Amino acid sequence: MTDVADGDTITLSGLGRVRLIGADTPEVFGGAECFGRAASSYTKRVLRPGRRVRYRLGIESRDRYGRALAYVWLRDGRMFNGLLVQSGFALPLAIAPNTEYARRFRVAARRARRLRRGLWGRRGCARDAAGSRRDGGRGAPSSGDSDRDCADFSSQAAAQRYFERRGGGPGRNVDRLDAEGDGRVCEALP
């Protein structure tokens, strides 16, 4: 382990820049999103420079930015990608063909939400006093949300179908899935 760029992008010696598969943390650069700094700090705390980790590249081994796409395990056997989601620092992000652990990450996100961990917490990324989203439209819930959230869906299309079947649309935000109020839901999902 040599460096941490943000919550889901690290540098591994011998491999270079790595994008963690299956975990999407809020941004800290170019329009910082709610909880982005906390996610980045968590990754820096757990993956300190010099810490030894194991990794496995995904089926698709590089993204369009040239970063390696990998799963990373700590020496104790825990997968760091999953820890980010389970601790509430990331939303699950499934992009084919690297979907081997997608179900596991969705389950971890539901549990984090139920336990109000990280960005799901009461003081996380809920609506601010003016009523606008502070989460950059990422789909993180406020404390009063109903049972469905973006982590419950494997794709944006599936979330959109559910939303529309329930009568959602511009100005009608069913289950608070439409962070921007434009009728398009869960836009961070593949």
C-alpha positions in Angstrom: 0.0 0.0 0.0 1.5 3.3 -1.0 -1.2 6.0 -1.2 -4.9 6.9 -0.9 -6.4 9.3 -3.4 -9.9 9.2 -2.1 -12.4 6.7 -0.5 -12.4 4.3 -3.5 -9.1 5.0 -5.3 -5.8 4.0 -3.9 -2.2 3.3 -5.2 -0.6 0.0 -4.7 3.1 -0.5 -5.3 3.8 -2.5 -8.4 0.3 -2.0 -9.7 -0.3 1.8 -9.7 -3.6 3.5 -9.3 -6.4 1.2 -8.3 -10.2 1.8 -8.4 -11.9 -0.5 -5.8 -14.5 -2.7 -7.5 -18.1 -2.6 -6.2 -17.8 0.4 -3.8 -18.7 3.9 -4.8 -17.7 6.5 -2.2 -18.8 10.2 -2.3 -16.4 12.4 -4.2 -13.9 14.7 -2.6 -12.5 16.4 -5.7 -14.4 18.6 -8.2 -17.5 19.3 -6.2 -17.1 17.5 -2.9 -20.1 15.4 -1.9 -21.5 14.9 1.5 -19.5 12.3 3.4 -16.7 12.2 0.8 -14.1 13.5 3.3 -15.2 11.0 5.9 -14.9 8.1 3.4 -11.5 9.3 2.3 -10.3 9.5 5.9 -11.6 6.0 6.7 -9.7 4.6 3.7 -6.5 6.5 4.8 -6.9 5.2 8.3 -7.4 1.6 7.3 -5.0 1.5 4.4 -2.0 3.3 5.9 1.1 3.6 3.7 3.2 0.5 4.1 0.3 -1.7 5.0 0.4 -5.1 3.3 -2.7 -6.1 1.4 -3.7 -8.8 -1.1 -5.5 -7.9 -4.3 -7.2 -9.5 -7.3 -7.9 -7.8 -10.5 -11.4 -7.9 -11.9 -12.4 -9.7 -15.1 -12.2 -6.3 -16.7 -8.8 -5.2 -15.3 -8.7 -1.5 -16.2 -11.2 1.3 -16.4 -11.4 4.0 -19.0 -9.0 6.2 -16.9 -6.3 3.4 -17.0 -6.8 2.6 -13.3 -6.5 -1.1 -12.3 -9.9 -2.5 -11.1 -9.4 -4.7 -8.1 -10.7 -6.3 -4.9 -8.4 -5.7 -2.0 -8.1 -7.8 1.1 -6.6 -6.9 4.5 -4.1 -9.4 6.1 -6.9 -10.6 8.4 -8.9 -11.8 5.4 -11.5 -9.0 5.3 -12.2 -7.5 1.9 -11.7 -3.8 2.1 -14.2 -3.1 -0.8 -16.9 -4.7 1.3 -15.9 -2.9 4.5 -16.4 0.4 2.8 -20.0 -0.5 2.0 -20.7 -2.3 5.3 -19.4 0.6 7.3 -21.6 3.1 5.4 -18.8 4.9 3.6 -19.8 3.7 0.1 -22.8 2.7 -2.0 -22.6 -0.6 -3.9 -21.7 -0.1 -7.5 -22.1 -3.1 -9.9 -20.5 -2.7 -13.4 -20.4 -5.8 -15.6 -18.4 -7.9 -15.9 -16.9 -7.1 -12.5 -20.0 -8.2 -10.5 -18.8 -11.2 -8.6 -19.6 -9.7 -5.2 -22.4 -7.4 -6.2 -25.1 -9.2 -4.2 -22.8 -9.3 -1.1 -22.3 -5.5 -1.4 -26.0 -4.8 -1.8 -26.8 -6.8 1.3 -24.0 -5.0 3.2 -25.5 -1.6 2.1 -29.0 -2.6 3.3 -27.6 -3.6 6.7 -25.6 -0.3 7.0 -28.7 1.6 6.1 -30.8 -0.3 8.7 -28.1 0.3 11.3 -27.7 4.0 10.2 -24.0 3.6 9.7 -21.9 6.2 8.0 -23.7 8.2 5.3 -26.9 6.5 6.4 -26.7 8.0 9.9 -29.0 10.6 11.3 -26.4 13.3 10.7 -25.2 11.8 7.4 -26.4 13.1 4.1 -30.0 14.0 4.8 -31.8 17.1 3.7 -30.3 20.4 5.0 -32.4 23.1 6.6 -33.3 24.6 3.2 -34.6 21.2 2.0 -32.0 20.6 -0.7 -29.9 17.5 -0.9 -26.3 17.7 0.4 -25.4 14.3 -1.0 -24.8 15.3 -4.6 -27.8 13.3 -5.8 -26.1 10.0 -4.8 -29.3 8.6 -3.3 -28.3 8.5 0.3 -31.5 8.6 2.5 -32.7 10.9 5.1 -33.8 9.5 8.4 -37.5 9.5 7.4 -37.2 7.4 4.2 -39.4 4.4 3.5 -38.2 0.9 3.0 -36.8 1.2 -0.6 -33.6 3.0 -1.5 -31.1 2.8 -4.4 -29.0 0.1 -2.6 -32.1 -2.2 -3.1 -31.6 -2.2 -6.9 -29.0 -3.8 -9.1 -29.4 -1.2 -11.9 -30.7 2.2 -12.6 -33.2 0.7 -15.0 -34.6 -1.6 -12.3 -35.0 1.3 -9.9 -36.6 3.5 -12.6 -39.2 0.7 -13.4 -40.0 0.4 -9.7 -40.3 4.2 -9.3 -42.7 4.5 -12.3 -44.8 1.5 -11.3 -45.3 3.2 -7.9 -46.5 6.4 -9.6 -43.2 8.4 -9.4 -42.2 11.1 -11.8 -41.1 14.7 -11.9 -42.5 16.3 -8.8 -43.7 13.0 -7.3 -40.7 11.5 -5.4 -41.8 8.0 -4.5 -39.6 6.5 -1.7 -37.3 9.5 -2.1 -35.5 7.8 -4.9 -35.3 10.9 -7.1 -32.6 13.1 -5.4 -32.8 15.8 -8.1 -36.5 15.9 -8.6 -36.2 15.3 -12.4 -38.0 12.0 -12.6 -34.8 10.0 -13.1 -33.8 7.9 -10.1 -30.7 6.2 -8.7 -28.4 7.8 -11.3 -25.2 6.5 -9.6 -26.3 2.9 -10.4 -25.1 1.1 -13.6 
